[in-house]
Amino acid sequence: MKNSFFIFFFWIFSFCITSVVVQSSELNFESEEILVSDKGNIITADNGVVIKDEDNLKISGEKFIYNKKLQIVNINQDVKLIDYINNIEIDASNIIYFKNEEKIITRGQTFIKFNKNYTAETKNLIFYKNTSIIKSNDLTIVKDNLRNKLTLNKFTYLINKNIIKGKSAIYVDSLKNEYVIGDIVADLALNKLLGKDVDINFNNNILGNKENEPRLKGRSIEIENDISFIKKGVFTSCKKRKDKCPPWEMSASEVEHNKKKKQISYKDAWLKVYDTPVLYFPKFFHPDPTVKRQSGFLIPKFSDSLNFGQSINIPYYFMISENRDATITPTLFSKNNFILQTEYRERNNNSKHDFDFSLNRKKNIAKFIQSSQTNTHFFSKSKFEYDSENFDSSIVDINIQRSSNDTYLKAFDLASNTPLIDDTTTLKSNINFGFYRENLFLETNFQAYEDLTKNRHDR
């Protein structure tokens, strides 16, 4: 009977002390077992605790220590903070809540969920409740639900304005293009990103040539929704050569990348060869690397030859219809040369056609080309399927390869602009008939070869 009385008295005493703490600190502690010491100034729990304040803030963890005099709560192990008003969740191994200052800090690795669509990973976070600001001086990685990633130092999140600020940022978009930005401001409400001193390294894979290193530098960048604006931009796809200038580059007062239109546009653009301006374009545009079919300029190509000097070709792609398109590639040479090469493609239900032809006008280069003033070539590849009463399938293949002189294809490296030219020293023309049915097939092939390296009588 005596022991029961003391147990009852201790329970009443603990309950009263806990109630006083809740009222004086405006914090509510919920735990299976709360221990009170130091005349009620220290409250601890080792088997889980939930803490709530008057601002609809909830913190849960396995262990906690509350210093009533200093108004400091220290929570450890699997700590989760939920700010229901600002829609913020913070996970950490240790959180310290300075009630008098309305400041919350985390120790070690910290994970944040905010603004519904964003998550962040950082260390040693500081949450200022009165000013609604979250900060960290450690490296912070922010991700959105569109697979974009932002890595930055000196992370600051202005909760009321929905703005992220940072320095030495690296932004990687969903296409794996990398933006290295000095100072950055991201407005999450407007889906807008501002930065200065930007270096953009494009994903080599989507541009189709891993040997190139396409990149774009600019004084500033503005990304809003699906449109990027770069001021004082310089673009090149040449391989990096340490501190040397690239063989060619396109500089413009403004570069715009419209992801909806899938188009990159330039304003007041200069094409420079070894840092020397050679061509001016008031406006210039080409499809972005994700486009499969859209009319517009393609990325220029620069080359250098001992025989013909420096050259630049600027392809233009025409989408004629759903089943027909063409690429026109003019090439300018520094040594009085010009080539216009055109590739035409057509796809039908029962046939497909590919044609490639060129026209070259030259002057004073008879030393390298064995002809007069004009050179041409014509390559074609066609396939027809037609119905036959006696066969299940009937196919005709026709290939024609012609060149006006023997060294034209090789000298100007025309094979680099079309898949139709696979050999610059041998011309192959043929017509093939094929007839097929269940137990029978018949093929007839007529071929003609011409070895351009031999004289007329032996080829």
Steps between C-alpha positions, in 0.01 A plus 500: 500500500784735585687423171182565298466841665855605401453382141179701472668808651797481256262470202305808610826695555636414151172594334495839668859580405431407132192720490699796631764455229238498227347823624819691562689406186204471263635158405304179531697177563347161431689187602442164661747586773622849598765545771525827695816610683686807633188626676296479181750687280614195302254271320619191312348211307668190357213307341372742238354848529274734305536875552248757380500878528239772457599558133387158380855367504558133581832331584531128568800289597622215720684697768479856624627733771318822588674773699224714644729784614674537164185409303699254285371166374751243369343208306703201373456188284259488203390858549224640278379860499172594331397863446136464398456870424793527257471141372858408597640168624852460640667167584826486698680299766514800734290816531543776757211742557589837661154608609593852617667579166246299298798337329534134403831345395590152377826312541635271230318375191164669449216437253228752416168483316347835408265668256346159417726445197850547647741309721842600633794326662749697709677519839476726806181680408369813677127574501407854616129478584442873560640606161395182314850437366689171465879511452801273467864582423568141401460346156129463422332292227147603396288278272155547348246250370609567138847343560683833508780531758656811654821476704613816679692649791360743758145377452223741606127435470265797553182318595251786463639607163556143379852590387828305512835682496849359475856528370730281290198314363486205260161445335444173310175482304300191408702462175827486698618840377719665765479871589784637715377830650675747730205650690148364466144593600216252444140621530301183565162675477570638151709200393781742414878478541744792477879481503817674390829377356366179348682211326272242336644159409253319278448126518720350228269203447197700387708698252603179328879522524678411823831633364365855492463712811208737432489788746358847544629785717312814595498804727160411641219247466126508557297180491123538520269206445633346177701796364864586575657840423878542500655847468835545322510133405782314324435150363730237350502123464877467451704284733659691788868585449601636841548877470497512118208657319271252316530469118150647470235655723170686473470812715171688543360782708213271600436127473153354556419131552129425472430145618136511385598597145818290537701781345818696577507858368781758479479879474783714358719195445854478364665184376866514604783286364800493734356802679466696173144608394419367151117498469227714657140385556242751627291198597592135490325189633517122492305213661615393842665157543176327601328570167458215256331692218464878476606750235792719598877542506709219642822549696779636275809290435852637464798324339850578379681361194852554366364499145191718531554693822244554769134421433163539668176325411162608632236230435134590472236231555167515310204297623307493172220270620439211736683260267746731323789715616830641375825643631679774307865548602690796353876488569725805469879467462758768567679419172229606251284191520131432548299175519124461519405148610139380532359180645135410433305225682155358432310217671177347362298190585659290224814695414783711639749729327825673598682741268821693557649741250737797501631786290850643541633823349873552530778730391874443463505157666567280196801373692268308732194426284534344155230696318402846392278742688203284605476168687191296584399171652174305514424205729157337530356203680140383439296200603158398362259233622209403275225240484532195276252224426765229502711612799436604858755780477675677214779751560715719275816677627666768286830664597677759286837664575655759268775761533621754244868429574719252677620694806200723573335281768820436694653846469198675651411222746137495383439171682496686834171670407294198387469128580453420127871544426687213665796486259672796330722294268257242358161567339241223521172494305256210492143392442365201694175310440368268772194274485394295804232253601472214750718240323675709239713810470664651194756782498668668204767762549678719242802689635757745368821601683739783417837533675585869493862441598578326169523637147202497267592172331563294814228617737 
